[in-house]
Amino acid sequence: MINKLLPLLVFLALCTPVLAEDTVCLQCHGGQEGRLGAPVGLWKTSVHAANGISCHDCHGGDPTDFGTAMDPDKGFLGAPDYADVPAFCGRCHLGVREDYSGSAHGKALGKGGPQCVVCHGNHAVQKASIELINKESCTRCHSYERAAKVKTAISQTEDSLKMLEGQIDELHRVGIDTKKISGQLFSSRNDFRRLFHTVDVEEMRAETAGFTTRLDKIGAQITVIKDELSQRKMVGGLVVLLLIVGGCIAMLIRKSYHEEE
């Protein structure tokens, strides 16, 4: 039995997470100035940091030992060359990498076209949102006309995603188990945001109806949960009211009994 479990135990040990703030990468670079220390401050503001993704998760190496932190034998990769960035980020963002590669951006990569960090940044990567598509950023490479059409094509669906996220958060705050429905929204959001990495306006418009249907189904589930909550509150309020009325009646009966004595 132990021999059968040994591979699993080894796997789990290797996958035991290292707390981001405890890594030797941050301890070393955090004490340096200039370009060697700057990434630490930028990373702390990022969505990666907020989700426990640290230096070694992208750059490899041993985050627990100063001597082997940058050892290639420990998987250290360092910083990728410009044209290698999509493959570098694509180790985690698999679907996005595929859509990007087939897009006008991806096809222009060999000619200096934009890759992931041009739009998202490298260490200060922020949570993906429609606001990343803006005139200031896009006009660094081309006119804003096409980007504006992309933003318009996805704006309604993005608004729906934001609204549903807020409603799910509200349900979670009142103690409702939202794991399943959160997973559905997470999947829909990721699939949708993969779509606009294609930067193909017509494809986005064509696929929007399908995403609208998916989000409508999630919205319907939220409505059912809210209706159930309302019914519970109504029943609970009625029970409280009956208890109060019952208590009042009991007091009147008791008072009447004492008066008869």
N, C-alpha and C positions, 0 to 999 in steps of 0.2 A: 504494500500500500504506500509506504514512504517513498519507494522508488518511483511510483506512478505520480506522486504529488510533487516530487522534487523539481521537475521542469517548471511547474506552475509557480512554486514558491520562489524559484530563481527569477522568473519573469516578473512576479509581483515586486520583488526586491529591487529589480532594475528600474521598475516603473514608479517606485516610491518618489513622490514629488519633493523637490528641494525648494524650500520657501525662497521666493525671489529675493528678499532682502538679505538672505544669508549667503548668497553666492559669492565666491571669491572674485568673480567678474566685477560685481558692483562695489565690493570692498576695495578693490585695486583701482578701478577707473574713477570711483567716486572721490578719491583723494587727489586726483590729478587735475591739472588746469588745461585750458585750451581744447584742442580737438579730441584729445584722449579722454577728457573728463566730461565734455559737453553731452555725449550720448546718454549719460546717466540721468541728468536733469530732464532731458527731452523724453526719455523712456517713461519716467515717472508720471508724465502727463498723458500717457497713451492708453488706448483701449487694451493693448497687450498687457500692460502693467496691471490694469484693473481686473484682468482675467487670469493673473498669475503666470503670464507668458514672459519669460525672462531671456537674458542674453543667450544662454546655452541652448534654448529651445530653437533659436534661429541659427546661431553661429556654431553650435556644437561645442565639443570639449567637455572637460570635467569641471562642473561648477562647485565642487567640494574641495579641490586641491590646487594650491597655487602652482605646484610643480608641473601638473599635467593639464592645467586649464586650457592651454593652447597647443596641446599635443595632437597632431593629426591622427595618431594611433587611437586616440580617445574620441575621434570623430570631429575634431575641430576643423571648421570650414573657413572661418574668417569672413571677410567682406567679399561679396561676389562682384564680378565685373559688370559693367552697365548692361550688356546684352544678356547676362545670365540671371538677372534679377527675377524675371517671370518664373523661371524654373525654380529659383531659390524660394520664392514666396509660394509657388505652386505646390510645394511639398505638403502644405496644409490646405491651401485654397485650391483644391483640385479642379472643381467645376469652373471656377472663375478663370483659372489659367487656360482652360480649353476654349472658353468663349472669347477671352482676350486674344488668344493666338489666332483665331479665325477672323478677328475684327480688323478694321482699317488701322487701328493703333498697332496691333500685333504684327500685321504684315509690313508695317513701316519700321519695325524695330531695328533691322539691319542697316537702315539708313538714318538712324538716330531718332526714330519715332519714340513716343513716350512709353515708358514701362511703369510698373506699379508705384514706385516711390516718387515719380514725377507728380502724380495726382494725390497720392496718399501720404507722402512723406516717408522717411525711413524709420527713425526712432520715435518720433512724436505722432505715430499713427493714431488717428482719431476714429471713433465709431462711425461707420458708414452712414451717410445721410444724403438726402437730395441736395443739401447745401454745398456739397463738394463740387457740384456742377454750378459754376459761377463765372461771370464775365472776366474777373481778374485772373483766375487760374487758367481758363481755357484759351484766352487770347495770348498767352505766352507762346503758343504754338500755331494758332490759326484763328480765324474769325469766330465769333460767338454764335453765328447764325444757326449752324447745325446743332451745336450743343444746346441752344435754347429750345429747339424742336424736341430734342431728347428729353429735356427737363419737363417740357409741357406734356409729352407723351406718358411720362411716368408719375406726374404730380398727383393725380387723383388716387392712384393705387397707393402711393406713399402716404397720402393723407389717411386712407383707410387703415393702413398698417399701424400708423401712429395712434389712431383712435382705438383700435382693437387692443394694442399694447396697454393703453391707459385703462381700458375696461378690465382687462385681465389682472392688472396690478391692483385695481380696486377690489376685485374678488379675492385676491390673495391676501390682502390686508385684513379682510374680515374672516379669514380662516378657511376659505374654500380651497380644496386641493385643485390647483390649476396646472399640474404637471402635464397632463395629457394635452389639454388645449393649448398650453404654451408651446409644446413640442410641435403641434400642427402649425401654429403661427410662425415659429422659428423656421420650419421647413419651407413654408410658403414665402417668407421674407427672403431667405437665402436663394431660393430658385428665382425669385423675381429680380433680385439684385445681380444674379448671374446674367440675366437677360440683358440688362443695360450695359454690361461690359462689351457687348457686341457692337455698341454704338450704331445699331441699325434701326433707324426710326420706324420703318415700315414693319419690321419684324416685331418691334415692341408693340406697335398698335395692333398687330394681328394677334399677339399673345395675351393682350390685356384682358379680353373677355374671359379667358380661362382662369386667370388669377382673380378676377372679380367674383367668379363663381366659387372658387375656393374660399375666399375671404367672407363671402356671404354665408357659407355653411358654418364657418367659425362664428360669425356674428349671430347666427341662429342658435347655436349652442349656448352662447353667452346669454342670449335672451331667455332661454329656457331656465338657466341657472338663476338669473335675476328674478324670474317669475316665481320660482320655487322659494327663493329667499323672501320675496314679498308675502307669499302665502304663509310661510313660517312666522313672519313677523305679525301677520294678521291673526293667526291662530294663537300665537303667544300673547298678543295684546288682549284677545278675547278671554283667554284663560285668566290673565291678571285681573281683567274687569270682573269676571265671574267670582274670583276669589274675594275681591273687594266687596262686591255685592253680598256674597255669602257671609263675609265677616260682619257687614252692617246688619244683615238680617239676624245673625246670631246675637249681636249686641242688643238689638231691639227686643228679641225674645227673652234674653237674660234680664234686661231692664224691666220688661213687663212682668216677668216671674217674680222679681223682687218687690215690685209694687203691689202685687196680689198678696204677698206675705204680710 
